[in-house]
Amino acid sequence: MPQRNLIWLLVIPGIVGLGLAIGYSAPRPDKEYKLVQQIVEVLAEVDKDYVRELTDEEKQKLVENMINGGLSQLDKHSQYFNEEELHNFVRENEGSFGGVGVVFHIDQQTKFPKVGSLMPGTPAYDAGVIAGDLIVKVKDVRTEKDVSTENLPSEDLRKLISGDSGSTVTLTLRRASHDPPDFPVTLTRAKIAMHPVSGVSRRTDDPNRWNWFIDPQNKIGVIRIAAFNELTAKEVKAAVEEIERDGGRGLIIDLRDNPGGLLNQAVDVTDLFLTQGKIVTTKDRHGGEKTYTANESGTLFLPADRKPIAVLVNDHSASASEIVAAALQDNNRAAIVGERTYGKGSVQTLFRLAPDQRTAVKLTTQTWWRPSGKNMDKLGAPPQNADEWGVSPDEGLTVTTTLNEKARYELDEMFKVKYVAGKPDVVGPNPPPPTPVKPPKGQDGKPIWDDSKPFEDHPMNRALEYLRKKLSGIGAAPRANPIPAMIPA
């Protein structure tokens, strides 16, 4: 095989990592060498005889696709990460990134990025950037030249704006009420927390804080958990302590659409509500087994018989969110409301690859089992009981929702909950309202929901009904009039 056919292959991180791993063992294992040789031969033929010559970038992508194609045949959760993908994966799990704190979308009329919302306490928020501002230019630190953002892909803009904490970026904003309309704002990037926990609505006096009570009369609070990153347990603990301080008597933990995250965070969140009992058991292929149990110290929202909990789930609640739901259900600490969960009962481990640790492979290495000992993984359900997977709602608490209802809740209702127009002393007493989310169109060309009608959150209403009934037996306040799922502050 010509030497030139091997040159570009040897710079591919995944193959380099595998090659070095083989090289570190002595003598070289013939089986592994033959497997790598097959890949080398295929890539050499592509390099020599494919209908056109591939660029270095295309060759890189080809190998990455080959690796991920093979891993996907093992299971859908195993994956190879190149350097950029690894950076994003680690950032998501850490719960923070270097940036300025704007949430933007591409304005369809002007084709410029428009600030849709601000993240409180961030450089953009503190500098007076407000919702509705157009970002028309960004200064590229590499060239010191302004880059027009018109028709710029969202990912390219994100890369220009985000960066290391402490570095600076200059945005040129366009605001009709400003004189002149176009003006530069230089921001010092900071570590931006991706807060996974939210409440019913933001407080108008301090958007950094939440209104937790969806039913103030019966003192029923709501904690929404979007993901399990390194901030989750800490933020859930703080939220529960604030709810208890203000007289909380019932609690709804909303795990709908939560895809999961870190195992340790799921364990720590569950442990906040249990004094004893199993939380989850993990098992590996070698017979290794580890059971996580609750600690009596540090338990919140007690006594359990007087402070009921409901957990909201749907078919997109997966992994770590299923660990929490299953443990609270099996230990009789919470009722599960909504739909059967996704059924992901596996644990992945990240292995960084040699020589520079800048790429990695995420492999499924363990399965996890609920406290009752039952299987959780849909694909791993035992043949004798193929229906044993996921977390199902308690009897009488199943509430199914349509795809359109899920879409409206996620796109419209949750955006309204998290929306921040800007710093109160900048936007004034009449901040700009959130831009209405236009319903996507279905296959028939019609909007998938009627935005002229108020949103009915049926699972939330069922959870409220359940908790009000529980509280009525222990001296609760009289049942209030029907209260909408979202109460404006």
C-alpha positions in Angstrom: 0.0 0.0 0.0 1.4 3.4 -1.0 2.8 5.4 1.9 0.8 8.5 1.0 -2.4 6.6 1.7 -1.4 6.2 5.3 -0.4 9.7 6.1 -3.8 11.3 6.6 -5.0 8.3 8.5 -2.4 8.6 11.1 -3.5 12.1 12.1 -7.0 10.9 13.0 -7.4 11.2 16.8 -9.5 8.1 17.2 -7.2 5.8 15.1 -4.1 7.4 16.8 -5.6 6.6 20.2 -6.4 3.1 19.2 -3.0 2.5 17.6 -1.2 3.8 20.7 -3.3 1.6 23.0 -2.2 -1.4 20.9 1.4 -0.2 20.8 1.5 0.1 24.6 1.0 -3.7 25.0 3.7 -6.2 24.3 3.6 -8.3 22.3 1.2 -6.6 19.8 -2.1 -8.5 19.9 -2.7 -9.9 16.4 -6.5 -9.8 16.6 -6.6 -6.0 17.4 -3.9 -5.3 14.7 -6.0 -7.1 12.1 -9.1 -5.1 13.0 -7.2 -1.8 12.6 -5.6 -3.1 9.4 -9.1 -3.5 7.9 -9.9 0.1 8.6 -6.6 1.2 7.1 -7.2 -0.8 3.9 -10.7 0.7 3.4 -9.5 4.3 4.0 -6.6 3.7 1.6 -9.0 2.6 -1.2 -11.1 5.7 -0.6 -8.0 7.9 -0.8 -6.9 6.2 -4.0 -10.0 5.4 -6.0 -13.0 7.4 -4.7 -14.7 9.5 -7.4 -13.2 12.7 -6.1 -10.3 13.6 -3.8 -11.4 14.3 -0.2 -10.2 17.3 1.8 -8.4 16.8 5.1 -11.6 17.9 6.9 -13.7 15.4 4.9 -11.3 12.6 5.7 -11.4 13.4 9.3 -15.2 13.4 9.3 -15.2 10.1 7.4 -13.2 8.4 10.1 -15.4 9.9 12.9 -18.5 8.7 11.1 -17.0 5.2 10.7 -16.3 5.1 14.5 -19.7 6.4 15.5 -21.4 4.2 13.0 -19.8 1.1 14.6 -20.5 2.3 18.1 -24.2 3.0 17.3 -24.5 -0.7 16.3 -23.5 -1.5 19.9 -26.1 0.8 21.4 -27.4 4.3 20.8 -25.7 5.8 23.9 -22.0 4.9 23.0 -20.3 7.7 21.1 -16.9 9.0 19.9 -16.3 12.7 20.6 -13.9 14.8 18.6 -12.2 17.8 20.4 -15.1 20.2 20.0 -17.8 17.6 20.8 -15.9 16.6 23.9 -15.6 20.3 25.0 -19.4 20.7 24.6 -20.1 17.5 26.4 -18.0 18.4 29.4 -19.4 21.9 29.5 -23.0 20.6 29.6 -22.2 18.2 32.5 -20.3 20.9 34.4 -23.3 23.2 34.1 -21.3 26.3 32.9 -19.6 27.8 29.9 -17.6 30.9 29.1 -19.8 33.6 27.5 -21.8 36.7 28.0 -25.3 35.4 28.8 -27.6 36.1 25.9 -30.2 33.8 24.5 -30.7 34.6 20.8 -32.5 33.4 17.7 -32.4 34.4 14.0 -34.9 37.1 13.2 -36.7 36.0 10.1 -37.4 39.5 8.9 -34.0 41.1 9.3 -31.9 37.9 9.1 -29.9 39.2 12.0 -29.6 37.4 15.4 -32.1 38.9 17.9 -31.7 38.7 21.7 -34.7 36.7 22.8 -33.9 36.7 26.6 -31.1 37.5 29.0 -29.6 35.3 31.7 -29.7 37.2 34.9 -26.4 38.2 36.6 -24.4 37.8 33.4 -22.1 40.3 31.6 -24.8 41.1 29.0 -27.5 41.5 31.6 -25.4 43.8 33.8 -24.3 45.9 30.7 -27.9 46.7 29.8 -28.5 44.5 26.8 -32.2 43.9 26.5 -34.6 41.5 24.7 -35.2 42.6 21.2 -31.7 44.0 20.5 -30.3 42.9 17.2 -26.7 41.7 17.1 -25.5 43.1 13.8 -21.7 42.8 14.2 -19.2 40.9 16.4 -15.5 41.8 16.6 -13.4 38.8 15.7 -10.5 38.8 18.2 -8.3 36.9 15.7 -8.5 39.6 13.0 -9.7 42.6 15.1 -12.3 43.2 12.4 -16.1 43.4 12.7 -17.9 40.4 11.3 -21.4 41.0 10.0 -23.9 38.6 11.5 -26.5 38.9 8.7 -27.3 35.4 7.6 -24.6 34.0 9.9 -25.3 30.5 11.1 -26.2 30.3 14.7 -23.4 27.9 15.6 -20.8 30.3 14.0 -22.2 33.2 16.0 -22.1 31.2 19.2 -18.4 30.5 18.6 -17.7 34.2 18.1 -19.5 35.3 21.2 -18.5 32.6 23.6 -14.9 32.2 24.9 -12.7 31.9 27.9 -13.8 33.6 31.1 -12.0 37.0 31.5 -11.6 37.6 27.7 -13.5 40.4 26.0 -15.9 40.5 23.0 -17.4 43.6 21.3 -21.0 43.3 20.0 -22.6 46.0 17.8 -26.3 46.1 18.8 -29.2 47.7 16.9 -32.0 49.2 19.0 -34.7 51.4 17.5 -35.1 53.4 20.7 -31.4 54.1 21.0 -29.6 57.2 19.5 -27.8 56.2 17.3 -29.6 52.9 16.7 -26.3 51.0 16.2 -23.9 51.1 19.1 -21.0 48.9 20.4 -21.0 47.1 23.7 -17.7 45.5 25.0 -18.3 42.7 27.4 -15.9 40.7 29.5 -16.8 37.1 29.3 -17.6 35.2 32.5 -18.4 31.7 33.6 -22.1 31.4 32.8 -24.0 28.9 34.9 -26.6 26.7 33.1 -29.0 26.5 36.0 -31.0 23.3 35.8 -33.6 24.2 38.4 -36.5 26.6 37.9 -39.8 27.4 39.6 -43.2 28.7 38.6 -42.1 32.2 37.5 -39.3 34.6 38.0 -39.7 37.3 40.6 -40.2 40.7 39.1 -38.0 42.4 41.8 -35.1 40.0 41.2 -35.1 37.8 38.1 -32.3 35.7 39.7 -34.9 34.4 42.2 -38.0 32.2 41.6 -41.6 32.1 42.8 -42.0 28.5 43.9 -45.6 28.3 44.8 -48.1 27.2 42.2 -50.9 27.0 44.8 -50.1 29.6 47.5 -53.2 28.9 49.5 -52.3 25.2 50.0 -48.6 26.0 50.0 -47.8 23.6 47.1 -44.5 24.3 45.4 -43.0 23.3 42.1 -39.4 22.5 41.3 -38.6 21.9 37.6 -35.4 20.0 36.9 -34.2 20.3 33.3 -31.0 18.2 33.6 -28.7 16.5 36.1 -25.4 18.5 35.8 -23.0 19.4 38.6 -25.3 22.2 39.9 -28.5 20.1 40.2 -28.4 18.7 43.7 -27.2 22.0 45.2 -29.9 24.0 43.5 -32.7 21.5 44.4 -31.6 21.6 48.0 -31.7 25.4 48.1 -35.1 25.5 46.4 -36.6 23.0 48.9 -35.1 24.9 51.9 -36.7 28.1 50.6 -40.1 26.4 50.0 -40.0 25.0 53.5 -38.9 28.3 55.0 -42.0 29.8 53.4 -44.4 27.2 54.8 -44.4 24.6 52.0 -46.7 21.7 52.6 -46.8 19.9 49.3 -44.2 19.6 46.5 -44.3 18.8 42.8 -41.0 17.7 41.2 -41.3 18.2 37.4 -39.0 15.8 35.5 -40.8 16.0 32.2 -38.5 16.1 29.1 -35.5 15.7 31.5 -33.0 13.5 29.5 -30.8 12.7 32.5 -27.2 13.4 33.2 -24.8 12.6 36.0 -25.5 9.5 38.2 -24.1 11.1 41.4 -26.5 14.0 41.0 -29.5 11.7 40.6 -28.4 9.9 43.8 -27.8 13.2 45.7 -31.2 14.6 44.7 -33.0 11.5 45.7 -31.2 11.4 49.0 -32.6 14.8 49.9 -36.0 13.2 50.3 -35.3 9.8 51.9 -34.1 8.9 55.4 -33.3 5.3 54.5 -33.6 2.7 51.8 -32.0 1.9 48.4 -31.7 4.5 45.7 -30.2 2.5 42.8 -28.0 -0.5 42.1 -25.4 -0.5 39.2 -24.0 -3.7 37.7 -21.2 -4.3 35.2 -20.3 -7.2 32.9 -17.7 -8.6 35.4 -20.3 -9.2 38.1 -19.4 -6.0 39.9 -22.3 -4.5 41.8 -22.8 -1.3 43.8 -25.9 -0.2 45.7 -26.4 3.5 46.6 -28.5 4.0 49.8 -30.0 7.0 51.5 -28.5 8.8 54.5 -30.8 9.8 57.4 -28.9 13.1 57.9 -29.7 16.0 55.6 -33.2 14.8 54.6 -35.6 17.6 53.7 -39.4 18.1 53.5 -40.2 16.1 56.6 -42.3 14.6 58.1 -43.1 12.5 55.0 -46.6 11.6 56.1 -47.6 15.3 56.3 -45.7 16.7 53.4 -46.6 14.7 50.2 -44.7 14.8 47.0 -45.7 14.2 43.4 -43.2 13.6 40.6 -44.2 14.6 37.0 -42.7 12.4 34.2 -43.3 11.7 30.5 -41.9 9.5 27.8 -38.9 11.8 27.4 -37.9 11.5 31.1 -34.8 9.3 30.9 -31.8 8.0 32.7 -31.0 10.0 35.8 -34.6 11.4 36.0 -35.8 7.8 36.0 -33.5 6.9 38.9 -35.1 9.7 41.0 -38.6 8.8 40.0 -38.1 5.0 40.6 -36.4 5.5 44.0 -39.1 7.8 45.3 -41.8 5.5 44.1 -40.3 2.3 45.4 -39.6 3.9 48.8 -43.2 5.2 49.0 -42.0 8.8 49.2 -43.7 10.2 46.1 -46.5 9.5 43.7 -45.6 9.4 40.0 -47.9 11.4 37.7 -48.0 11.6 33.9 -46.7 9.0 31.4 -44.4 6.0 31.4 -40.8 7.1 31.2 -38.3 6.5 28.4 -36.7 3.3 29.8 -32.9 4.0 29.8 -31.4 1.7 32.3 -27.7 2.0 31.4 -24.7 3.9 32.6 -22.1 5.4 30.3 -18.4 6.1 31.2 -16.2 8.6 29.4 -12.7 7.4 28.4 -10.3 10.1 27.1 -8.0 8.9 24.3 -4.2 9.0 24.0 -2.0 10.8 23.3 -3.4 14.2 24.3 -6.7 13.4 26.0 -8.5 15.8 23.7 -10.8 13.2 22.2 -12.8 10.6 24.0 -15.2 7.7 23.7 -18.3 7.4 25.8 -19.2 3.7 26.3 -22.0 1.9 28.0 -20.3 0.1 30.9 -23.1 -0.7 33.4 -26.8 -1.2 33.8 -28.8 0.2 36.7 -31.7 -1.3 38.6 -34.4 0.3 40.7 -34.6 -0.4 44.5 -37.3 -3.1 43.9 -34.7 -5.0 41.9 -36.7 -4.6 38.7 -35.1 -3.9 35.3 -35.3 -0.3 33.9 -33.9 -0.6 30.4 -36.5 -1.0 27.6 -34.1 -2.8 25.4 -32.9 -5.0 28.2 -36.3 -6.1 29.4 -36.3 -9.8 30.4 -38.0 -12.2 27.9 -40.2 -13.6 30.5 -41.5 -10.1 31.4 -41.0 -7.9 28.3 -43.1 -5.1 29.9 -40.7 -4.6 32.8 -39.0 -1.3 32.0 -39.2 2.4 32.8 -41.2 4.1 35.5 -45.0 3.9 35.2 -47.4 6.4 37.0 -49.2 5.3 40.1 -52.7 3.9 39.7 -55.1 6.5 38.6 -52.4 9.1 37.9 -51.7 8.4 34.3 -52.2 11.5 32.1 -51.3 11.2 28.5 -50.3 14.2 26.4 -50.2 14.6 22.6 -47.1 15.6 20.7 -48.6 19.0 20.1 -49.2 19.6 23.8 -45.6 18.6 24.6 -44.3 20.9 21.9 -46.4 23.9 23.2 -45.3 23.2 26.8 -41.6 23.1 25.8 -41.5 25.9 23.2 -44.1 28.3 24.5 -44.9 27.9 28.2 -41.3 27.1 29.4 -39.9 30.1 27.4 -42.4 32.4 29.2 -41.3 31.0 32.5 -37.6 31.6 31.9 -37.9 34.8 29.9 -36.0 37.9 31.2 -36.3 41.1 29.3 -33.2 42.7 31.0 -32.0 44.3 34.1 -35.0 46.0 35.9 -33.3 49.4 36.3 -32.5 49.3 32.5 -35.8 48.0 31.0 -37.8 50.0 33.5 -41.3 49.4 34.8 -42.6 48.3 31.4 -40.1 45.8 30.0 -40.7 44.4 26.6 -42.9 41.3 26.7 -41.6 38.0 25.3 -41.9 37.6 21.6 -44.8 35.1 21.1 -43.6 31.7 20.0 -45.3 30.9 16.7 -46.6 27.4 16.6 -44.8 25.1 14.1 -46.9 23.9 11.2 -48.0 20.3 10.9 -48.0 18.2 7.8 -51.4 19.7 6.8 -49.8 23.2 6.8 -51.8 24.3 9.8 -50.3 25.4 13.2 -50.0 22.5 15.5 -51.7 24.4 18.4 -54.2 27.2 18.6 -52.4 30.0 20.4 -55.6 32.0 20.9 -56.6 29.5 23.6 -54.9 29.4 27.0 -52.6 26.4 27.6 -54.0 23.6 29.8 -51.2 21.7 31.6 -53.2 18.6 32.3 -50.4 16.6 34.1 -49.7 19.5 36.4 -53.4 19.9 37.2 -53.6 16.2 38.0 -50.6 16.5 40.3 -52.2 19.5 42.0 -55.5 17.6 42.4 -53.6 14.7 44.0 -51.7 16.8 46.5 -54.7 18.9 47.5 -56.6 15.7 48.3 -53.7 14.4 50.3 -53.4 17.7 52.2 -57.1 17.9 52.9 -56.8 14.9 55.2 -54.2 16.6 57.4 -55.7 20.0 58.0 -55.0 21.7 54.7 -56.6 25.0 53.8 -59.9 24.7 51.9 -59.4 23.8 48.3 -58.8 26.9 46.2 -60.5 27.8 43.0 -58.9 26.2 39.9 -55.4 27.8 39.6 -53.6 27.8 36.2 -50.4 25.9 36.0 -48.4 29.1 35.6 -49.1 32.0 37.9 -47.6 35.4 36.9 -45.7 37.2 39.6 
